[in-house]
Amino acid sequence: MFTGIIETLGTVTKLRKELDNLHISIASAISHELKIDQSVAHNGVCLTVVELSPGEHTVTAIAETLSKTNLGELKAGDLVNLERCMQMNGRLDGHIVQGHADQTATCIALSELEGSWEYTFEYDAAAGNITVEKGSICVNGISLTVVNSKDNSFSVAIIPYTFEHTNLQHVRPGSTVNLEFDIIGKYVSRLLQRPS
């Protein structure tokens, strides 16, 4: 389980295809602290560390993961949001995040305000996922608060710290991001869809 509070940014150093799998090597400030078989969220996607080298770690994304996330679009040099799993004695500063991306969304608008940024994302509502005004949403692994919730889109307001310390600084209209919808909202929605 994760919190959506990004620990650090990593830089993609190498990508290697093996059958339907993609091995992703990343250099980061925390790579030297990781262990084989450890779970780390990459752009909000929980992946297992499979290999370590000085200052780098490697994870593997399978076809199912690549089909539902933006990881298949990564290129060498891209920045990736990283978060290690939550410690049970730690504070839940963000919200409950599983590291299981539900689907992707496309940035359709970006406004630079006086001291902050507002991003608007559009997603396919056919999957049944919803956002709620002032509710939580995980975008590329970042715990954010929803504003302007609509049937297939929502906006988020970004403070300078988040902009500077995550890969949102490189998200522009047309960019693809990973979404994980609020787990409580998903259960409530599923219950309401069940026949009575």
N, C-alpha and C positions, 0 to 999 in steps of 0.2 A: 504494500500500500504506500501511496505517496501523498504529498500535500499540495503540489502545484507551486511550491516555492523553489524557483530555479537556483541550484547551487553554483553552477558555473557554466560557461560556454566551452564547447569543444570544437575543434577544427577537424573536418574530414581529411584524412591524409591518403587513404587508399580505399578503393572499392574493387571487390573481386566477386565475379559471378561463379557459382558452382551449381549446375543444373538449374533448378528454380530458386535457389537461395542466393542471397546477397550478403557477403561478408563486408562489414563496414569497420574500417580502422579509424580511430579518433585520438587525437592528441589533446590532452586537457590537464588542468592543474590538479585534478583528482585521480587521474589514471594510475599514478604510482601507488595510490592507497587502495586500489580495487583488488579483488581476488577472483580467481576463476570460479564460475558458477554464481557470481553475485548478480543480483537484479538491479539494473539501472534504467531509469526512464530517459529515452532519447527523443526529444520533441514530443514528450508525453507518451511514448510507446515503451512499455516494459520489455527490455531485452536482456539476455543473459551474457555475461562476459565469458568468452570462450578462449581468449588468448591475450597474453600480456607481453609487452616489450617496453623498454625504457621510455617513460613518458607517454605511452600509448596503450590503448586497449582495443580489442576487436570484439564485435558482436555479430550475430547472424540474424537476418530477417528472412522468414520463409515467405512463400508465395501469398499465403493468406494475409500476412501482415503487409506485404507490399501492395496488395490490391485495395487495402482499406486506409492506407496512410500516404504521407508524402515522402516516405523514406526512399522509395524507388526513384525519386527525382534528384536525390543528392548528387553533388559533384565534388571532386577534390577541392578543398578550400572553403566549402560551405561551413557555416556556423550551426551548431546543434545545441539546443538547450539540454542540460544534464541535471538530473536529480537522483541521488541515491534513495533507497527506500527509507520510510519513516522509522525512527527508533521509537519503541513503545513508551519510553520515558520522556519523549520530546513533546513540544507544543505543536498543536495542529494549527499552524499559522494561516494556511490557505483553506482548503476544504478536502474532503475525502476523495482521493483520486486513485483509481485502480491501475492506471497505466495501460488500459485497454481502449484504444481509440475506436470510437463508434463509426466515424466517417470523416471525410475531408470537407473543407469549405473553401470558397474562393473569396479573396478580399475584393470587394467591389467599390470601396471608397476609403480614402484616407484624408483626414483633415488635420492640419497642424493648427492648434489653438494657442492661446497665450499661456505657455507653460505646460501644455499637455498635448496629447494626440488622441484622435478618435478614429477607430477602425470600424468598418462595417463589413460583415462577412455574410455570404449567402450559401445555403446548403440545401441539399435535396430533402424535402420534408417527407417524401414517400416512405422513408425508413421509420417514420413514426416518432422521431426525436423532437423534443420541444425545448424552448428556453422560456424562462420566466423573468419578468422585470425585477431587477435587484437580486436575482438568483445567481448561482455560480455556474461558470462554464470553464472548461479547460481548453486553452488554445495553444497548440504546440507545447503542451506540458505546463503552461502558466495558468495558475488559478486567477480568474478574473471575474468581475461583476458585470452582469448583463444590463445594458440600457437599450431602449428602443427595441424591445422584443417583438418580432413579427412571426408569421407562420413559417417562413423559410429564411429568415435573416435576423441579425441582431447586431448591436454595436457594443464596443467596449471602450472605456476611457483609460488611457495609459499615462502614468506619471513618468517624469524624467528618469527615475531610478530604474524602473522596469524597462523603459525604452533602451537605456544604455547597457543594461546587464542581461538582455535576452536577444534572441535573433529577430524579434519584432522590428528592430532597427532596419532590417533588410526586406521586410514585407511591404509590398506595394500592391496597388490594384492589379489583379491577375494572378497574384501569388496564391499557392495552395497551402493550407494549414491543416493540421490534425485537430479534430474536435473530440473531446470526451464530455458527454453531457452528465449532469448531476445524477449520481446513483439513486438518490431518494426520488427525484423526479422521474427517473426511468421506471422504478418499481411502481410508483403511483399511476403512471401512464399505462403500464401493462395491466395493472389491476382493473383500471377503468375500461380497458378494451375487452376484458373477458365477458363472455355472455352471462347474463344473470339467471 
